[in-house]
Amino acid sequence: MQEQVIVQQQRKLIQQLLEIYDLKKIAEVLSRVSQCEWTRDSLKHWSHCQTQSRLLTTAEMGILHTLLPQPSPHHPHYKFRFIDLFAGIGGIRKGFETIGGCCVFTSEWNKYALRTYKANWYNVSTAHKFNTDIREITCSAQTDISDETAREYIEGGIPDHDVLLAGFPCQPFSLAGVSKKNALGRAHGFDCDIQGTLFFDVARIIATKKPAIFVLENVKHLKSHDKGKTFRIITEALDELGYAVADVDNKDKDDPKIIDARHFLPQHRERIVLVGLRRDFNLHHGFTLRDIKRYFPARVPTFNELLEPVVDEKYLLTPQLWRYLYFYAKKHQAKGNGFGYGLIDPKDSNSMARTLSARYHKDGSEILIDRGWDKVTGEVDFNDAQNQMRRPRRLTPRECARLMGFEAPGGDSFRIPVSDTQAYRQFGNSVVVPVFSALAQLLLPLIEQAIAIKATQKR
């Protein structure tokens, strides 16, 4: 009887791992330490067998546990609670976890992003909830439900928290998103029924749960979308909810709400960050995002430091693709615009990549690594055999992880349990992690003040 209980516990672990990895991957890992060879089919049979199954050995259980994320150093003595909306693969989360936060709620609809998220972030099972479609909790898709009923759903569905994090979908507001939707004759911004209105789901949660602080992230062009109307609607809604948005009235070219990742990593990637502070807590006086520069690193890694020393040949551009990209860029250069690839010379310590795009996985036309391509020879004879041996390559997913700050140069700690295609999309859609780690450090004193104020109010 005791053995059967243990088998059920072991099967539960396998089911948890199958939310992240496929059967083949788990079988391969088990085979490294097992006295028998595990296959996809044998593991599937073991997981579903109704009769008595053999127990996994201590070595097998040990290696399986290495596939799961470990608790943060603050576990279980966390300083505050936060929620992670439109979480992607957890780029905003990391900084707030590092300063002592406990994530109690995650919302992410993409099943592949959830695999990567669950592979890398430890969640306290008794305190954390997962959600896929946030509209199921906010009831925003149900027009026949009253505001009071919607508030009750939110109150019951989302745990109390001190900080709300949300990288709400940016496609309706980005230049690429707007251009694509215009070309297809589709609405964008707040006229986009699915994504554009998701900001209001965030607003409903803020109105109900009243966190002390929120952090919202979006593309830079949110500020100018629809001649500024979209941004004005957002900031007015947040003001009406009782929050002071940091630097909200700053219209300078050097707007502190627009933060460029180049201060942290060799990538030009600008994002708008809206930090809201509850007015009744009086946290907002004197706070400005300009002070994030206190947490700029003393030295930005060079691009070459992010690259893997040995790269599979599959990441080299094929001659056909390189020819297409080369002449595509020349055509647009002749027209005076910048469409086309961006070739990075890893030997140049000042190399700065353009923004890594979620479209990177489709054609590799954005950030390419120079492998010694001779430009003069290429202009004279593009098909020169020796020069073709030096054609550029794509970034690997591991290099994308480093370029986005999910791991340090030379590291391999961030788990990538999905295909290259999905990984490129996930990193291209994410935020640059050190930017939000710096923001978390900047906000920590205010979070601590908010915790103290709430404790006083409960007395």
N, C-alpha and C positions, 0 to 999 in steps of 0.2 A: 504493500500500500504506500509506504514511504517513497519507494522508488518511482511509483507512478506520479506522485506529487512532484518529485524532482524533474521527471520527464516533462510534465506540463509547464513547469517553470522554464525549462530549457527551450521548449517550443515557443513560449512567450517571447523569449529573447530573440529567437530566429525570426518571429513575426515582426518584432521591432526593427531588426536589421533589414528585413525585406521592404520596409518603408523607405529604405535608403539605397540598398544594393540589390542586384538580381541574384538568382540562385547560383549562377555560374561563379560569380565573384566570391560568394560565401563559401562555396564548395572548394574553390582554389585555396582560400585562406585556411580552411580546416585541414586540407591535405598537407599543408606545410608541417603540421605537428602531429598528425594522426598516424597511427599504425596501419590504417586502411585507406584506400583511395576514395575520396568523396567525389561524386559527380553531381551534376545538376539533377539528374533523375533520382539518384540514391538519396539526396538531401530532401527532395520533394516527397519521396516515399516515406522517409523518416518523419517528416513534419506532419504528414496526414495519416499515418498508420494508426488504425484503431486498436490494434493489439499491442502487447507489451513491446516497447522499443528499448534498445540498449541506451544506457546513460552516456552522455558525452563525457569525455575524460576531463580532468582538471586542466590539462594543457589545451584541449580544444575549447573549453569555456574561457580560458584565459586569453587566447588569441582572438576569440569573438568579441570580447569586451574591449579589445584595443581598437575595434572598428567604430566604437561609440565615443562621442565627445566627453571630456572630463569636466567636472564642475569648476567654476571659477575659483580663484584663491579666496574669495570672500564667502564662499558657501560654508556653512548655512547662515552666516552672520552678515546679512546684507544690510546696506544703509538705507535703501529706498526701493520703490517698486516702479517699473515702467512697462508700457505696452509698445509693441512694434507692429505698426500698421503698414500694409503694402510693403512687406518686409523684404521681398526679394530673397537674397541669400545672406542677409544680416549685416550689411555694410554699416548701417547707422548704429546697430545694436552694440557692436564690439566696444566702442569708446565708453558707452554708458555702463556696460558690464564691468569694464576695467576699473571704473571709479567706485564700484561697490553696488551697482544696481542689480536687482533681480527682475528678469523679464517674466511677467505673469500672463501675457496674452500676445499671441502672434497671429496675424492675418495675412495670408498670401494665397492667391488663387492658382498659381502655376504649379502643376504637380512636379515638374522637374526642378524648379527652384526650391520647392519644399524638400526634395531629396537632399540637395546640397545644404540647405539650412539645418536639417535634422542631423546631417553628418558632422556638422561643425559646432553646433551650439547646444550646450547642456540645458535641459529644461526640468525644473523640479516638478515631478509628476503630480504631486499633491497641490501645487500652487499655480500651475501653468495650464492655459487652454490654447488649443489650436483652432483656427477658423479659416475657411477658404474664401467664401463670399461674404464680405462685410455687410452687404445689403440685407442679408438674412437676419442680422442682428439689429441693424438700424431701421429695418422695415421700409426702406426708402422706395422699394419697388412695389409696395402695396398701398395703393392710393386710398383704400377703404379703411385703413387703420388710423385712429386718432393719434394726435401728438402725445397724449398721455400714455396710451398703450405702447407707442414706440419707445417712450422713455422707460417704461417698465421692462421692455425687452432688453434695452441697452443696459439698464441697471442690473438685470439678472444675468446677462450674457457676458459682460465685461467686468473683470475684477477692479476694485479700487486701485488707483495708482497715483503716483506723484508726478510722473513725467510721461507725456505722450509723444511718441516718435512716429512720423509718417512721411514716407517718400511717395506721396500720392502720384498716380500715373501722369507722366509728362507728355505723352505723345500728342494729346490734343493741343498742346501749347508750344511744342518745339517747332523749329523751322522745318525740320524734315517731316514731322507729323502733319503740320499744316499744309505743306506743299503736296504731300501724298494725298491727303483728304480732298484738297482742292482739285487735284488731277482726277480723282475718282468721283467728284461731284458730291462728296460727303461733308457733313457738318463737322465743325471743330470747335475747340474751346467749350464753353458752357452749353453750346448747342449739340454737342456730342452726347447722345443719350446714355451711353454706358460709362465711358471713362471720364468725360469732362465734368460730370456731376458728382463724381466721387469725393470731391472736396467737401460737398455738403454733408456727406456721410461722416467725414471727420468732424465737421462743425457740430453735428448732432451729438456725437460722442463727447466732445468738449463741453457742450452745453449741459449734458447730463452728469458726467463724471467730475467735471470741474478740476482737472489736474492743476497743480501749481504752475507748471511750465509745459509748454509744448514746443516741439521742433519740427517744422515742416520743410521739406526739400523739394525743389523742382528745377527745371531748366531755366537758364538765364532769361530766355525770351518770354517767360510768363509775365515778366514786368512790362513788356511792350506789346503783348498780344492784344489784338483788337484796339489798337491805339491807347492802351492803358486801361481800358474798361474792365477787362477780366481781373486785373490786379486790384483795381479799386473796389470791385465787388467783394473780393476775398478779404481785403484788409478792413473794409467797413463791417463785414460780417463778424470778423474776429474782435473788432472794437466793441461791437454791440454785445458780445458775449462777456465783456468785462476784462479783456486782456490788452495790455500795452505791447505792441509789436516793436521790437528793437529796431531803431533807425528807420522807422516806417516812412518818415517824411523826407528822407535823404534822396534827392534826385540828382546828385552829383554824378559825374562820369565815374568817379572813384567811389562807388556805392559800397559800403561795408557789407551789405546784405549779399553782394555778389562775391563769392569766394573762389579763387582760382587754385586748383590743385598743384600748380607749378611750384608753389611755395613748399610743397612737401615731397613731391615726386616729379620726375621729368615728363610730365604730361600737362598740356594746356587744356584744362577742363573747368569751365566756369559753371557754377550752380548758384541759384538763389536760395538763401536760407532764411526762413522766417522763425524767429524765436519769440514766443508769446509768454508774458509774465502776468500773473493775476494782479490786477490793480489793488485789490483789497489786502493783498499781502505786502504791498509796497516794496516789491523786489526790483522794480524797473528803474528806479532813480539812479542815474549815472551809468547804467549798463549800455554798452555799445559793442557791436561785433568788431569794431576796429581793434579791440584789445586781444583778438585771437592771435595777433602777431606775436604776442608774448610766448606762444607755444609753437611758433615756427621752429623746425629743426635747425640746428647750427649748420648742418650741411645736407644738401639734397643729394641722394644717390645719383650716380651717373647712369645713363641708360644701359651702358655695357654691363654694369653690376647686376642688372636685373635679368640678363640673358643666361640661358642654360649653356653649359660648355659643349654639350653634344646634343644634336637635334635630329630627330628622325627625318629621313628624306621626304616623307609625305608632306612636310611643311614647306618644301621648296615649291615655288610656283612652276607650273608646267610651262614649257615653251609657248604653248598656245595661249594660256592665260596671261603670261607676261607680255606677249605681243599685243594682246587686246588692251591691257591696262596701259601699256606704254603709249600706244597711239591714241587711245581715248584721252589720256592726259594731254598729249600734244595738241589734239584738236581743240580742247577747251582752253589751253594756254593761248592758242592763236586768237581765240575769241575774247581773251582778257579776263577769264575767270579762273578760279582755283580748283575746279573739279578734278578729281583723280587721286592717285595714291600720294602718300607722303613717305619719302624714302629716308630712313634714319641711318646715319653713319655711326656705328657703335664705337668707332675709334675717336669720335669727337666728344670730348667730355662735356660740351655745352649742348649736345643734342637734346631737343625738346619735342616730344611726340605731339601730334594733334590729338583731339579727343577720340578715345577708343569708342567705337560705335557698336550698338547691338546688331548692326547689319554686317559686322566684320566677318561673321561666319559664312556669308553668302558668296563673296567674291574676293575677299582679301585686298580690297582696293584702298584701304585706308592707311594703316601703319605697316610698312614693309621694312625689313631689315636688309641693308646693303651688304652684299657679300663680295664686294670688289668690282662691281659692274663698271666697265670703262665707258663713260658717257660719250667720249669722242668717237671711239670705235662703233658704239651703238648707233650714232647718227650716220656714220658712213656705211656700215654694214650691220644691220640689226641681227642678222643670222650668223654672224661670225661664231664659229664653233667654240673657240677658246673663251670668248666673252660670254657665251650662253652657259658655260659651266659655272659662271659667277652670277647668274641671275638671282634676284632677291628671294627672300622667303617670308612666310607669315610668322607672326608671333605664335608660340605654343600656348595652350591654355594656362600652363604653369607660369609662363612669363606674363600673361594677362593678370593672373592673380597677384603677382608682385607689382605690376604697374598700377594696379588698383589699391595696393597697400594691404591686401589680405594676409600677406606674409612678408617677412623681411627679405632683402636680396640674398639669393643663394638658398633660401629656405624651401621646404616642401611640406610644411605642417598643415596647410589648408587642404582638406579633402575635396576631391573633384570626382564625385561618383557618377557623373553623367557623360554623355558623348561630347566630343569636341564641339559639335554644332550647338548643343545646348549650353555648353560652358562659355563659348564666345558670346552667345546671347545674354547669358546671366551676368558676365563681367561687364559687358557693354551697357547693360541696363542699371548697373549698380552705382554706388557712390565711391569716392576715394576715401578709404577708411581713415587714414590719419587726419583728414580734415575734421571729421566728426569726433575723433578721439581728442583733438585739440579743443573743439567746441565743448565737449563733455568736461574737460578740465576747467575751462572758463566758467562753466555753469555750476560746477560743484559747490562753491560757497553759497550760491543762491538756493540750490537744492537743499543744502543743510539748514539754511535759514527757514525755508518753507516747512521742513520737517519739524523744526522747533516751534514754529507758529501753530502748526496743526496739533502738536502735543499740548500746547498751552490751551488751545480752544476746547480740547476734550476734558480738561480738568473741571 
